[in-house]
Amino acid sequence: MAFKKHSAQALVQSLVSDLRDQRLKRKTYRYYSGHHSLAVKSHDGRLNVEAELNYVPSAVAVLHGRQIVFSEPVISKSHESADRYHATANIGLDQVLDAWEEYRELATLNSEDLDAEEDGETKSEIEEVEEEDGLPAGTVRLAFTFECEFTELPSAIAWIQVEPHGELLRRKEVKALVEEGELSLEGPVIAHRIMGRFEKTELLGAGSYQAGERSTGVYVNKRAEISIGINREVSHSYRIRTDKTQVHAGILSLAGVLDTQTDRLTGARLSVIGRRTKVEFEAPVQLKLDSDLADRRFGKATYKWQADLDFAAQDWEVFDRGDNYDIYLMLSHAGSDEERRMRVTRTPYIVRSTTQAGAVHKGSQTLAISPYFTFKAKSTSLILEVYEKEAFAVLEDSRAKSFPILESGSHPIWIVGELSYKAQDNALHLFRYLRAQRQDIDAYYVIDENSPDLRNFDSMDHVVFHGSKEHFELAIRASRFIGTHHADYLYPTRHQSFSARTRATRVFLQHGVMGTKWMVPNYGKNSPGFTTDLFMVSSDREKQYIVSDFLYSPEDVKVTGLSRFDSLLANDVPTNKNMLLIIPTWRDWLQNEEAFLESAYLQEWKGLLSSPELAQMAAKHSLEVVFSLHPNMQHFREHFQDTPARLIVQGEVDVQELIKTAAVMVTDYSSVAFDFSFLHKPVHYFQFDRARFLGKKGSHLDLDAELPGRIAFDSASLLTDLAESMDRGKIMEPRYVQRADVFMSHRDQNNSQRVTEEIEKASLRKRSQDGWKAELPEKLKSRFRKNKRYYSVMRAMFKTVSRTPMDENLVVFESGLGKQYGDSPRYIYEELVRSGDTRKKVWIYSGAHRFTDPNTITIQRLSPEYFWYLARAKFWVTNQSFPHYLRRRKNGIYLQTWHGTPLKHMALDIEEIHGRDEGYVQRVVNATKQWSHLISPSKYTTDIMKSAYSFSGTATELGYPRNDILMAPDAEAREVSIREGLGLAPDVRTVLYAPTFRDDAGNGRGRFKFELPMDLEEFDRRFGEDTVLLLRMHVLVSNAISIPEELNARILDVSGYPDIQELYLATDVLITDYSSVFFDYSLLRRPIVFYAYDLENYRDNLRGFYLDYQSEMPGPIVETEAELWDTVADALEGKNIGGVEREAFVKRFAPQDDGFASRRVVQKFFPQNK
C-alpha cells in the first residue's frame, strides 16, 4: 500500500514538471527585427561580440544617457546571405574603463547633469552615477552604430545623429524638427540601435572583469539588452521553483528549476539547517543548464536541479524533535568565490498537496521525516523526529483507518498541553481543574521530559512525556486535543500516519486575548498551518473579529473566558504598590545579534530603562522597576544587564504571578496587557515601532479607541503618562476600566468550567485530515479571478441576482474605489451605527479597519461578493462611482456623496480630455445615470455636478457628512488622538501637501504618474526637526513617493491613511494646488498655500477652473519652491499670508457644514426600522 502511494505521488509530481517544461518550450518572446544571433564572450579583459544582423554596423557604441562614452569599430563584416550580415567587434574593457573615467571627469568639470533615459529604463540602471570606493560607478548599454534612411529606421533605436559627431537626438525629436521645418534630412542618418533581443543569444565566459580596483560586469538587463556595470557589483536576481518533494526509504528527494538571469553557476549543494539548533546536513545538487532555452531567452539561464539527501546515513543523535529544519540551495557561480544561499521555495499547490511524510528505521529507533510548507512563500521545511521503534510501532502496527479507537465503558481521554516545553498557561490551569473537579474525564498533560516547567506540577500523575510510547498509546484513543497553540504540538508525531487518521476534536485555548496584531495567517480558518474545531475566546467583542476576520463560523467560537482567569481573579496575591512591570513582546525581524544591536527595540527600551526621568520617578515613588524579556528575546538579555532594573525572562518566572503582583504595567503590543487591565490596574503602551510591528494588515482592533491604556509613541510622552499614573495613586482611569471590561464577558472564576462544558458538547470530526484541502477553495477562487471570463460571468450573475427580491435592509458602502474607510460614506455609516440601526451593512474595503457593529461585514472590490451584494441591496452609498455596467434596482437608492467641492472642470465640462481612453466620457455618463440622489454642500456644487455629469436626479443640499469631524465639539480631543496615532509629538508643527493628479501624466488605464515638485532635503534644511511634512497623493496616482531614508522621521507618506479629514485636524498648514481639499480645510480657518508651479499649463491646456483661480482662493498662490517655503514659514509663525476673507468663503461654499450633516442624511434617507 505504501509503495502505491509513493508511486502516485511521484507520477503527479513528475507530471507537474513535464507540464512546466512544455509551457517553457511553447512560450514565445519578442525579438528585435533583424537581430538574428548574438554571441558575447568576456575573457582576459576583452569583450568579443559576434552578431548576425540584417544591417551593416560600423561600430559598437557604449552609451550612458545621451552620451557616447566609447566606440569600437566593427573589425569584420561579411555577407552571410541576401539579408544577413556577420559582424565582429573586440572591445578592450580597460579602454572602456579609461573612457568612463575621462567621461565622468569631463562631466564633473562642466557641472552638467546627464540627461536621463526616457525609454522605460529605471534611473538607477541608466543615468545614476555613484561613488564606489572613490571610483565613479554606473551602468552603460551597448548599441550597434549604422547608417540608415530616417524613414526606414527599425525599432529599438536609442539615439540618432543627423551628422557625424552631432548631437544625439530621439527619433521623435528628429521627427518634430522635420515637421516644424527646422531640419531638412538629406541622405541617411547615424543610428545607434540597442544590442539586445536577438533570436539567439549566447553568453560565453565569466561576465566579470577586475583590473585593480576597477571592474566591469557584463549582463543582460530586464529589457533583454546587453549592459555593463562599471565599478559596481552586478546583482543577478534568482528565481526558484520546486516541482518535486518526496520522501522514500529515508531519502528526501527534491527537484525543480532555477532561473539565474545571466549569471552562470559552477556548482551547488543542498543544505538542511536546524532553525534553532543550527545543525546542518548536506547533499550534492545536480545542475543541468537548458542551453537552447537560454539562447531563446536572451541569454537568461534556466537550470534544472535535483538533490537526494539520505537521512538514514546521518547522525540521529543531533536531531531535535522541537526544531524546524529549513532547506536551502548553496550556489557557486562564475566570477565569485562566495556561495549564494537560496531558500527552496515556490512549491506549486499540486506538489504540496501530494507530498507525503516518510519514516526509516535504524537499530532500535525510528526517524519520522515530515515535510511541510511555510504559509507565505510556500518554502519547504522539515520536522525530523526520532522515536524509540516500539513507540512509533504503535502507529505502524495499528490497523485502524481512523482514530480515536474508543473502548466501551472507559472514560473519555483528553490530551492537554502547550508548547512541548511549557506548562504555565491556560492548558495547565484547565488540566488542574479537570484533575481536581472532573475525575470522569481522563485528562493527560503532554510535556517534554526535560522541561523545567515540570516543577509546576503538584504530582506527575497523568503527566505524559512527549513522544513516549505512552503518548502514542493515549493519542490513538484520545477524543480531544486541547492546547494553547497548534494541535500538532500535542500529537505524538507530526507524521501523516497519525495526523491523517485522527478525528479527535481540536480545541484552541489560546495563550492570550487575540486582537492587537493581525493574526489571520497564523490562526485563520483557511491558514494552511493551523486547524481547530473549537476556538475559545474571552468576550463577545473578541468573538466578533474571530468570526469576521478569521472566518470561523459563530458556532465554532465559544465565549468562555480563558482558564487562567480563574487564578487571575482569585485575589490571592497582594499587589506590590511599588512594582512597575515593563514587559514588551518580541520582534520577529530581530533574530541575530547584528540586527538587534542596530534596532529601535534596543535603543528605545534600554533608553527608557536608563533614563534619568525614570530614575527620578522611581526614587520619588519608591518604585521597583522590573524588566521582563519575552522568551524569544532571552538570548539578548546581556544587553540590558547594565540597566537599573531587575531583569527577568518570561518562562523563568510565573508571568501571571508578576501580573497579579505589579501595580503598573508598561508594554507594547503584548496580550498580557489585557490580563493586567482585567485587574483594573493601569496599563501604558509604548508603541514606537507600531507601523513595522503591525505591518500592512494592521490590527483587528482600533488600537487608539479600544486598548485599555494610554498609548505613547516616544519615551518622553510615556514618561509623562507614567508620572500622571503615579500621581493618581496608580489607579486605572475609568475610561480604561470600561475598555478592559469589553474584553472580559465573564468576570468570575468559572472559566475552566465553561471551557470544559463546551468541549464536552463537541462532536468528533466526520473526516480526519483537512490540512491542504482548506487551501483548495481559496486557490480555485484566486484562479477564477484571473480568468479572462471572470467579469462576463460576474455581470451575468449580477443581472440574475437583480431579478430576485430586493433586500430592503441591506446597505452597501464604498469610498475611494474600495481603498479607503473615509469620506462621507464613513460618516453616514457611523451615524447609522450610532443611531442603533440594525440593517445589514456591507463595506467594500481592502484595508485593515476593524468594525465593531455586529451587522457589518467587509468585502473586496470586484470580488464575487461585491457583485452579489450590490445586486441584492436597496442602498448604495459611494463617493465616486460603481462600474458603469451595473444598474441599481428600480426602487433602489443610490447616494452619491462625491469627494469634494469642484474647482477644476470635470467630465462633460472639460473641453479636451487628456489621459483617458476614448470611451471614458460615455462610461461616466452611464455610471451617472444610476445616481438617484446627490449629497451636496451648496448650490455652487449642485449646479456644477448637474452640468459636468448631466445629473438629473435629486440633489439635496444637506452639507458634506465628512466634514462633521471638523466642526464637532470634540474636534480638539480628536486632533490630539490623531496626532498620537501618527506619532507626532504635541509640540511638532505639521504641514500637509495634498496635490491633485495631472491629466497629461496618465497611463491610459485611469492611473497617473506624479513627481514631487519640491526638494525634500530643502524642506528639512529650512524647518528642522520641529516640523513634519505630510505627503498625501491623490488616489489615482499610481507611483509610490520616494523619501530619503534619513528623512523618514520628518517626512511621512500618508497617502494610505484612510481618512484625509482626520489629517486636516492634525495639520497646521495646508499646501495644495488645484485639488478641492482646500474647500473642506477652510472650515478650520487655518492657513492654506496654493503651490501652482504649472498653473498656465493646467488652466489653459488640461482642465480649467470654475472659479477665478487668481482672485477667489482662500490663500496666496506661489509658483516657485522658494516662494513656497517662505510663505509656509510665515504661516507657521502665525503671520497673515492673505487670501479671500475666510468667513465669506465658507458661507458661499459650505453653508451647511455645521457638524450635523450626517444626522440629516440618515434622517432623510434611512428612517429607523419600525
N, C-alpha and C positions, 0 to 999 in steps of 0.2 A: 504493500500500500504506500509506504514512504517513497519507494522508487518511482511510482506513478506520479506522485505529487511533484517530485523533483523534475521529472521529465516534462510535465505540463508547464511548470514554471519556466524551465529552460526554453520550451517551444515558444511560449508567449513572448519572453524577453528577446529571444532571437528574432522573432517577427518584428518587434519594435525597432530593433537595429536595422533590419533589412528595409523596412519602410522609410526610415530616416535616410539610408543610403540612396534609395530610389528618389526621394524628394530632392536631395542634393544634386543628383545627376540630371533631373528634369529642370532644375532651376535655370532660368535664363538671366543674362547680365547685359547691361547697356555698355556697348563699346563705342569709342570714337570712330567715325567713318574714316577709312583709310589707314587705321592703325592695326596692322596685322599681327606682328610679333615683336617682342622686345626681350632682350637678354641683358641684364645688368650684373656685372661682376666687380666686386671690390677686392683688390689684392695688392699687397705691397705698396700702399699709398697711391694706387691708381684706380680710377673708376672707368671700366670699359663698358661702352654702350654699343649694342648692335641692334638694329631695327629694320623691319620690313614695312615700308610705307607706300602710299600711292602718290607721294610728292617727294621732291628732292630737297632735303635740308642742306643748308650751307654751314650751320654751326649748331652747337648745343649751348643755350644761354642759361646762366644761373640767375634767377630773379628773386628780388626781395622788394615787395611793394611795387612802386612804379619806377624801379631802378634795375639796371642790369649790373650785377656785381661782377660777373666774369663771363667770358665767352670763349668756347673752344671750337676751332674749325673741325668740320667733319673730314676725316682723313681718307675715307674710302666710300665711294658712291658707285654702285653698279646697277645695271638694268636687269632685274630678275625676270620680268615678263612685261606684257603690254601695259599693265597698270601697277606694277610693283617695282620698288627700288630698294636696294640694300644699302644701308648707311652705317658707318662705324665711326665712333669717336672715342678718344682715350684722354681722360681728364686727370690731371695731376691734382690730388687732393691738397698737397702742400701749396700749390698755386692758388687753389680756391681759398685756403685759409689766409694766405698773404693778401689776396684781393679783398677778402672780407675785412681784414684789419684796416687796409687803406680806405676802403669804402666807409667804414664806421668812423675813422678819424676825420675824414672829409666832412661827413655829416655833422659831427660834433663841432668842428671848427665853424661850419656855416650856421650852426644852431638852428637847423631846419628839421622839422619832424617829417619823416617819410609818410607818404600817402598810404592810407590803409587800403587793403584789398576790398573790393565790393562785390566779389562774385560768390560769396557764401562761405568762405573760409573763416574760421574764428580768428579774432585779432591776435590771440596768443600764439597761433601757429604761423602766421604770416608776417604781421607787422611788428610785433613786440620784440624789443631788444633789451636784454637784461645783462647784468654783470655777473658772471660766474667765476669766482676766484680771481677777480681782477680782469677777466677776459670778456670781451663783448660776445654775448650768446644770442642766437636767434635761429630761425628756420628759413630755408630758401627752397624754391622749387626749380625743377629742370624743365626746359622747353626747347623744342626744335625751332630754329630760325630758318625761314624760307621766304621766297618771293611769290606773290600771287596777286591776281587782279582782285580789287576790293570786292567786287560783286560776286566773286567765286570763292570767297573765304569759307572754310569749313567751320564746324563748331569748335568750342574749347580754345578759342583764341584769347590769350591773356592780354597781349598788348599789340599795338600796331605802330609802326614808324612810317611816316609818309616819305621820308628821305633818310639816307644813311646818317647815323648819329643824331637823328632828330628826336624830338620829344616823344615819349611813349604815351599813346592815347588808347582809350577804349574804342571798340567798334562803334558804339552808339555816339561817342563824341565826334568821331570822324564823320559819321552819317549826318549828325546835326550841323557840322560845319559846312558840309557839302550842300545840304538843303538850304542853309541860310546864305549861301553864296560866298562864304568866307574862305572856302578851299576848293580848288579845282584839281582833280586827280588826273594825272597823265601817266599812264603806264602802271606797272604793278607796285604794290606796297610791300613793306617788310613786315612779316607777321611772326609772332612768337607763340607757337602752339604748345600747350602744356603736354608734357610727356606722361601719358597715362591712358588707362582704359584700352589696352591692347587686347586683341582676341586671344593672345597667348603671351604670358609674362613669366620669365624665368629670373629668379634672383639667385645668384651664384656667389659663394664665398661669404666670409663674415661681413656684416654690414657696418661694423665699427672700425675706425682707424684712429690711433693715438700717435701724436707727434709731440713728445714732451708734454707740456701742459695743455696743448691744443688738441682738439678732437673733432671728428666728424662721425655722423651716424646716418647711413642711407636707409630709407624705409619708404613704404607706401602709406600715404595719409588716408584719412577717412573718405576722401573723394576719389580714391584709387589713383593717385598721382604720385610720381616719384619726387621725394623730398629729401633734403639733407639737414639734419640738426647739427648746428655748429657750436662747439664748446658747451654743449649741454647734453645731458643724458636723454636718450631717446627711449621713452617708456612704451612698451607694447601692451595692449590690452589683450588678456587671455580670456577665453570663454570655454567652459567645460560643460559637458552633458554626460550623464551616467545612464547607460542603457541596460546594464546587467548588474544585479546584486543577488548573489546566490551563495548559499552555504550547503556543503555536502561533504560528509565524512570528515568534518573538522576543517575543511578548506573554504576560506572566503574567496570567492571569485568576483572580480569587478571588471567592467569594461565600459567603454564609451568613446566619445570623440572630444578632441581638444583643438580649438582654434587659437592660433598664436599670432595672428596678423602676419607681419613679415619677419618675425623672429623665427629662428631655426633652432630646434632642440638637438642636443647631442646625447641626451640620456635622461632617465627618470627612475625614481624608486617610490614605492608605496610606503607610507609612514602612518602607523596607527598609534595615537598618543592618548594616554590617560589624562582626562581633563583635570583631575585633582592630583593624582599621583605622579603625573608626567612620565610614567613608564612608556617606553616606545618599542614597537615591533616593526620590522622592515621586511620588504619583499621587492624583488626586481619588477620593473614595468616594461612590457614590450611596447615599442612605438613603431608605427608604420605611417609614413607620410604619403598622402594621396597626391602624387605629383601632378597628375592630369587635372585634378580639381584645382590645385593651387595655380596652375598655368591659366585656367579659365577665370579664376577669381583674382586676377591682377597680382599674383604672387603671394596672396594671403594663404597661409598654410592651414591644413586640417589634418590632424593626426588621429589615427585610431590607436587607442591604448587598451591594454589588458594586463591584469595582475592577479596572481594567486598567492594567498598567504595561508600557510599550513599551521593552524593553531595547535595541532597535536604535537608539533615539534618544539613548541615554546615552553618556557619555564612557568608552570602553573602557580608556583608559589607567589609570584608577583601580582597575580590577578586580584582585583578588589571588587567585590560584588556591589559596593556602593558607588563605584566610579562609572563615568561615561567615557567611552573611547571614541575620539574623533579621527576621521580618516583624511589624509592629505596625499597629494602628489608632490614630490620634491623634484623639481625640474632643473636640469642643467641645459644652458643654452649657449650658442656660439658667441664668442667675444667676451665672456664673463666667467670668472671663477666662482661666483656666488650662486647658490641654488635659489630658485624661486619656489615658495611654498604656496600651493593652491588647494583649497578645500574641495573634496569630492562632493559635488552638489548637483543641482538641477536634474533631479531624478524624475522622469515622467510619471504621471499618475498610474498608468497601467503597470509600470515596473514596481512602483511602491506597493500597489495592491496585490501583486503576485509574489512578493518577496516572503520567503519562509525562514523561520529560525531553524537552527540545527543543533546537534549535540554529538559529542565524541567522548569515548571512554578511554581512560589510561590508568591502569592499576586499579586502585580502589576508589577512584574519583571519576566524576563526570563533569565535562565542561559544556555549559549551555551557551550557545552563541546566538544572540538575538539582535538582528539589525533593526534600526528604526530611523525615522527621518524627521529632521527639525521642522517645526511648523512654518517658519518663514521662508528659508531658502531651499527647503527640501534637501538639506545636506545629509549625507549618510553618517550615522554613528552606530556604535555597538554597545550592548550590555554583555559583559563577559562574566559568567557566574560559575564558580567551581563548587561542587557539592560532593558529599560522600555518595558513592554509587548507589548504596541502598536507599538513601533518601530520595534521589531522583527516580529510582526504580518504582517508587510509589505511583508516579505518573505513568511511566512506561509500561508497567505491568497492569495498570487499570484498564479494563475493557469497557468502562462506562463511556458512552458517547458524550455525556454531559454531566456536569457537577451542579449541585451537590448530590452526593449519594446519601439519601435520607434513610434513617433507621427508625422503624416503628417504635413508638413509646419512649424514645430518647428526647432529651431537652434540645431545643434548637441551639446550634453553635454559632456564635458571633465572634468574629475576629476584629479586634480593635487595635489602633495604633496611630503613630505619627510618622515622621521620618524614622528610618530604621535605627538611628542612634538617639532618638529623643523620647522622653516621657515627662512632659511638663505642661501640656496644653489641654485642649478640650477632650482629647481622647483619654488622657489619664483621668480627668475628672469624671467622665462618663463611665470608665472602667471601674473606678472606685464605687460609684453609685450602683452599678449593676451587681458587683460582688457583694455589696452590703444590703441592697434592697430587693434584688431580683435573682434569687437563687434558682428560679425556674428557667433561667437563661444561662447557658454555658458560655460565658464570656471569657475570651483569652486575649491577653495583650502580647503583641509581637514586637520584639526589640532585639537589637544586635547583642550578642553575648558579651561584647567588650565595651558596651556603652556605659559612660559614667553616670547616666541617669537611672541605672539600676538601683541606686541608693534611694530613689523616690518611692520605691515600693515597700509597703509595710511587711509584705510577705511575698515569696516567689511562687505562691500558689496561683496557678492559671497564667503564669508568665512563661511565654514560649520564645525560644531563640529563633531568630530569622534564618530560614534555610535549613533548619534541622529536620530530621525525619518526622518528628512530632508535628512540625509546622506543615509539612506536606500532607500528613495523615488527617490533620484537622481541616486543612484548606479544601480537600476534596469533599468534605462533609459539611462545610460551613455554608449557611444560608445568607449571611450578611458579612460584608467587609466594610468597616466603619472607620474612616480616617480623616485627618486634618489636611491631607494633600491628595495626590492621586491614589486611587485604589490599588494601582500596580505596586505601590510600596508595601502593601500588606500581603500581596501574593507571595508564595514561597519562591516563585521564579517569574521572570518576565517572558519566559519561553512560551511559545504559542501552544504547546501541548497542554498548558493549563489555561492561559487567558482565552484561548479559542473555544474552551469547553465549559467554562464556569458560567452558570446562570444566576449566581448569587447576587442579591441586591447590593448595589454600591451606594454608600452613604457618605456625603461630603459634609463634615462637621465644620469646616473652615478653621483657619488659625487667626481669625480676627474679623472685624467688621469690614466687608468689602466696599469699595467705592471711591477712595481717594484717587487711585490711579486706574487708568483704563486697563482692564484685565481680561477682556474677551478672548484674545489669542491664547491665554493660559487656561481659562476655565469656562469658556463659552460652550454652548450646546454643540456647536459644529467644530470645535477645536479638535484636530486630529490626535493630539497628545493627551486628551483628558476626556473621561467619561464618568458620569454619575447618574444615579437613578433618583436620589433624593438630595436636595440642596437645602441645608439648614441655615436660616438667617435670623437676625436679631429683631427686625422691625418690619412693619408694613412698608416703610419707605425703602428699605433695602430690597425687599421683595419686588418692589415696583421696577427698579432698574435691572435686577437679575432677570426678570421676565422680559422687559422691553429691550435691553441691550444685549444680554447674554442669550436671549431667545429660548429660555426654558418655558415650558408650559406652567401656568399657575399651579396646577395640581402637583407638580414636582418640587415646588419651592414651599417650604414649611416655616412659618414664623414661630419658632420655638424658643428663641434665645440660645446662647452658647452655654455649653455645660460649665465652663469655667466661671460663669457669672454666679453660680450657686455659692462658690467660695468668695468671689469678689465682693458680694453683698452681705457676707456673713458678719461683718462688723466685729471681727475677732482680733484685729491688729490696730493698735493705736497709731494715729498719724503723728509722724515726727514733724512738728511745725517748723523745724529749721532745715528740712531737707529740700533742696532744689535738684530735681532729677532731669538731666539733659540726655535724651535718648533718641538719636537720629536713626533712620533706616539706612540701608546700604545703597550703593550705586552700581548698576550692572556694567557700566563702562570703566570702572576702576578695578582692573584685575591684576595689574602689575605695579611694581614699585615706581617705575619711571612715570607712568600716568598719574599715580597717586601724588607724587611729590609736586607735580605741576598743577594739581587740581584745585578748584574753588572749594571743594569739600574740606581739604586740609587747611587751606588758608582761612576759610570762614569759621569753621568750628574751633580750630586752635586759636584763631584770633579772638573769638568770643571768650574762650576759657581763660586766656591770658590777659584779657583787657583790664586796665586799671579800674574802669567803671564797674565791672562785675566784682572785682576785689573790694571796692569801696562798699558796694551794695551788700556783699557777704559780711563784711565787718559790721556794717550798720545794723543788719538784721540777724547776725549770728548764724549765717547760713552755712550748711554743709553742702558743697556742690559735688554731685555725683555724676560722672560721665559714663554712660553705658553704651559700649560699642555693639553693633549688630554682629552676630557670629560670622557673617560673610566678610566682615572687615577686621576680624581679630588679628590677622597677620600684619596689620598696620599699627598695632597698639603702641609700639615703641615710640611712634612719632607724637604721642600725646602724654608720655610719661613725665615730661618736664613741666606739665601744666599744673596749676594749683587746684586740682580737682581729684577726687577719689575715682580711679579708673577701674571699671569692671567690664566684663564681657557677658552679654546675654547668653544664657546656657550654663555659665558657671555659677550663676545665682538664679533664684526663682524670680522671674520678671514680675509675676503677679504680687509677690511679696514687696517688691520695690514700689509697685503702683499703689498698693494699699498703705505703704509707709510714707511716701513722699508727700509734701504739702503743695508743691507747684511743679509742673512739668513743662519742659521745652522740648519740642520735637520738630520734625519737618513734614513728613508725609506718613509716618508710621501709624498703623491701626491701633497701637497701644494708647493713642490719644483718646480714642473713643472709650476704652475701658476706664481710663483716668477720669474722663468727663462724666461717666456714669456715677462716680462717687461725688459729683458736684464739687470738684476741685479745679482750680484754674489751669487751663492749658494755653501754651503760647506756641505758635508755629513760626519757624524760621525757614522761609522758602526762597533763598537767594538764587536757586537754580531751577525755579518752577518750570520754565519753558522746556528745558532739556529733560528734566526728570519725567514730566508728563508726556512729552513727545507730541506728535501731531494730533493724536486722538484725544488728548487731554484727560479729563476726569469724568466719572459717572455723576458727579455732583457739581453744583455751583459752589465751588470752594469758598468764595468770599461771602456767600449768603448762607451756607449750611454748616461749615466746620464749627465745632463748639469752642472756639477760642480766637483770640486776636492773631492776625497774620502779619508778620513783618518780612520785608524783603531785603533789609540791611540790618547790620548789628546795632546801629545807633537807634533805629526805631524799636528793635526788640528790647534793648536795654531800657528804653523809655517806658515801654509797655510793662516790662517786668517790675520796674520801680513803682509804677502805679498799682500793680497787684500787691506788692509788699505793703504799700501804704494803706491799701484797703483791708489789710489784715489777712491776706491770702484767701480772700473769699471770692468765689466764682460769680461773675456778673450775671444778673437774672436773664439777660437775652441769651447767654450761652448755656444756661441751665435749660432753657426752653429748647434750644437746638439739640442739646445732648439727649433730651428725653424723646425727641422724634426718632432716634435710632435705637431705642430700647422700648419695645412694646410691652414687655412683661417685667416689671420691677419687683421680682420676688426670687425665691431660691428653689423654684420648681422647674428649672430649665432642663436638667437631665431627665426628669420625669416626662416632660413633654417630648423631648427628643426620643426617648425610649418608646413612648406610645405611638409616635409617627412611624418609627422603624418597624414596629410590630404590625402596623396596618399594611405595610408594603407587601407586594407580591413578588415572587421570583420573576426574573425576566423570561419572556417567551423564547428568545433565542440567546445564544451565548455571545458570540463575538459580534460587535458592531463597528469596532475600530475604524478602518479606512472607509467603510460604507457610509459613514456620516459625512464624508467629504464628497461623495458622489453627486448629491443634488446640487451642491454649490458649483461643482465642476461643470455639470450639464448646463446650469443656468448661465455661467460665465461664457461657455462656448456658444450658447444660443444668442447671447447679447452681441457677440462678434459676427454672427451670421448676417449675410447681406440681405436676407429676407426678414430680419427681425422687425424692422419698422413697418413693413407691409402687414405682417402678422399682428402687430400691436394696433395698427389703425383699424384692422378688421375686427379685432377684439373690442376696441373702443366703440365701434358702431353697433356691435351686437349687444354689449352691455348697456349701451344708451337706450336700447329698446325695452329694457326691464324697468320695473317701477323705480322712480327716483327715491333716494334716501333723503327724506325731509330734514333729518337731523345729522347730516354729515357736512362738515366744513373743511375745505382744503386750503392751506396757506402756502405761499411761496414768496421768497424775497431774494432779489439778486440772482435769478435763474438757479435757485436751489443752493446757492453758495453762502447765503447769509441768514442768520437769525437776527433780523433787524428791520429797520424802516417801519412804515406804518402797519404792515401786516403783523409785525411783532406786537405792537402796542394795542391793536384791535384784539388780537388773541389774548394778551394778558388781561385786558379789561373784561373779556368774556370769562376767563377763569376766575378773576377776582369777584365777578358778579354771581358766581356759583353755577354757571351754565353747564349743563350735563350732556350737551351734544358731543358726538364723537368728532375729534379734531385731528386732522392729518397734516403734519408739517413735512413739506418737501425740503429736505436739508441734509447736506453731506457733512456738516460739521459735528462738533462734539458737545453741543449744548444738551443738558440733561433736563428733561421736562418732569415736573412734579405732579402735573394733573393726570390722574389715572385714566382719563378719557382721551389722552393724546398719544399718538404714535408718530414715528418718523419713517419716511421712505426716501429712496434715492430718485433724483430726477431722471426721467425717461426709462425707469425700470418697469417691469410688468405691473407692479403695484401702482405705479404712477398713473398709468393709463386706466387701470381698474377703478381707482378711487375718483379720478376726475370724471369718469363715465357715470359713476353712481351718485356723485354729490350734488346737492342743491346749491351749495355756496362755493364759489371760487373767489379767493382773495389774493391778489398779487400786486407787485409794484412795477412789473414790466409786462410781459405777455406770455401766455402759454402758446405752444406751437400753433401756427396758423391753420393747420388742417383739422384741429379739434373744434367741435361745435358744442356749446353749452346746451343744457336742457332747455326746452321751450319755456318752462316756467322757472328756470334756474336764475340765480342772482350771481352776477359776475361783478365784483367790486374791484375797480381799477383805482388803486391809490396813487399811482405814479411815483416817481422817485425824485421829484424836485420841481421847484418853480422854474419855468423856462426862461433862459436868457438867449441862448443861441437858437437859430432857426432849426426846425425839426421836420423830418419826414416830407410831407407834401409842400411845406413852405420853403424847402431848400431848392434854389434854382438849379444847381448842378451837384449831384450826389457823387461823393468820392469814397473809395474804399469799400464799396458794396457791389455785389453782383447785380445783374440787370433785373432780376426778379424780386429784389429787395422791397421796392415800394408796394408791389402788389401783395406780397406776403404781409406787409404791415397793415394794409387796408383790410385784408381778410381777417387778420387777428383782431383788429379794432372793432369789426362788426359784431364780435362776440361780447364786447363790454356792454353790460346793462346799465351800470352806474359808475360815475366818475366822482371820486372824492377830491375836492378842490379847496385850496385855502383862500381863494379870492376870485373876483370877477376877471381880473387880469389873466389868471391861469386858465379859467374856464374858457374864455374867448380863444386863447391860443390853442388849447387842446382840440377844440372843435374845428379850428382852421387846419392845424397841422395833421390831424388824424381823421378828419372828416367824421368826427364823432357826432352821432345823432341821438344818443341815449340821454339819460337823465344825469345832469351834473348837480351835485349837492355841495354847497359851499359851507362845510362844517369845520374847516381847518384841517391841518395835517396831524393825524394822531401821533406821528413820530416825534413831533415837537413838544408833546406833553411833558416829556422828561426835562426839557429845558426850562419850562415855566412852572414846574411842580414845586410845592412848598419844601420838599426835601431835596431840592436840586443841589444845595451846598453839601449835604451829607453824602449824596451820590457821588459828587465830584471827588470827595476825599477817598471814597471806596474805589472808584475807577482808577484814580492815580495810584493807589496802593497796588491794584491789580496789574498795572503797567510797570510797577517797580520804580515809580517816580517819588523821590523824596519830597516832603512838603514844601521845602524852600527852592525847589528846582523850577525854573521858568520853562514854559513849553511853547513851541512854535509848530503848527501843523501845516504841512504843504499838501494840498489836495487838488491836483490839476485834473482837467478832463483829457480825453484822448484826442488824437489828431486824425481826421478822416483820411488824409493822404498817406497815412502810415499803415494802412490795412493790409491784411494778408489774403483778402478775398473770401475769408470764411468767418467774417464777423468779429475778428480779433485784430488788435492793433499793437504796434510797437511804440515804445515811448522811451526817449533818452532824457535823463535828468539835465535840465538846462542850468545847472549850478554846480559849483565846486564844493564838495562836502568838506574837504580839508580847509577851505577858506571859511566856511561857517564855523568849524571848530576853532580856527585861529581867532576869529572875531569875537566869539561869545564864550568860549571856555567851558569848564565843567559844570557851571551852574545853569546851563541852558541846554535843553534837549530838543532835537528836531525830529518830529514825527512825519514819516512819509506815507501817504495814503494814495495809491494809484487807483485809477478807475477800474471797475470790474471787468471791462472789456480789454484792458491792457494785458497782453499775453506774456511779456518777458519779465523776469524777476529783476529786482533792483540789486545792484552790486554796491555793498557798503564795505569800505576798508575795515579789516578785522580790528585794527586799533581804535576805530571809532564806534564799535558796536555798543558801547555803553552810553554814548551821547547822541547817536542817530539810530532811530528804530524804524524798521519797516512794519507798519501797522496795516498794510493792505489786506491782510487776512483777518483783521479784527472784525467781528460780526456786525457791529453797530456803530456807524460813524457819529450818530447823535451822542453816544457816550464819549467819544473822542472830543467832541466840541466842548463838553463840560470840563475835560481835562486840559483844554488848550487856552493859553493866554493870548496868542496872536495867530490869526489865520492868514496863510498865503494861498491864493488860488489864481486862476487865470480867467477861463470862460465857463467854468463849472458853475452849476447852480447852488453849490454848497453855501455860498455867502448869504443867500436869502434866509436860510434857517439859522445860520450862525449870527446873523444880525440881531436876532431876538435877545442874545446875551449882552448886547451893547458893548462888545469888546472889539479891539482893533482888527481891521481887515486890510490886507495889502494885495493889490492886483498886479501880478507879475506877468505882463503881456509882452514878452520878448519877441513874439511873432504876430503881433496884432494885425498888421497890414495884410499878411497872407491869410490869416484865419478869417478876418472880417470880410475881405474882398473876394477871396477865392474859395474858401471852404464852406463856411456856414452863414455868416452874417448874424445880426442881432435883432431882437425885438425892442431893445432899449437903445438909447444913445449911450454907448459904452463910455464915451469920454466925459459925459456930464452927469450921468444918473447913478453912478456907483457909490456905495457907502464906504469908500476908502480911496486912497490915492492909487494911481496907475503908474507903475515903473516899468521900464523897458530894458534896463541893464542890470547885471548882477550887483554891481557896486551900489546903484541906487536902491536895490532890494535890501541889501544888508544894512545900509544906512537908515532906511525907513523902519525896518524891523527893530533896530536898536532904539530908535526914538519911541516906537510903540511900547517896547518893553520897559522903557524908563517912564512911561506914563504921559508922554507928550501928545498933544493933539496933532494927528497926522492928516486930518482933513477928510473929505468925502461929504456926500449929501447929508442933510440933517437926519439923524437916525430915527427919531420918533415918527416923522412924516413917512419915512421909507417903510417902516414896519406897518404903519396904518394902511399904506397902499397895497403892500404885497402879502401881509399876513394878519389881516384884521381879526381872524377867527382863532388864531393860535394863542389860546389863553390857558392851556394846561388841561382842558376838558374835552378835546376833540374826540378822543377815543370813546368816551362815555356817550357823546352824542351819536357817533356812528353805531355803536352797539344798540342803543335805544331805538334807533331808526330802523336798522336792518336785521337785528337779532332779538326781537322781543322774547321775553322769557317763556319757556315752555309752560303751558298750563296743564 
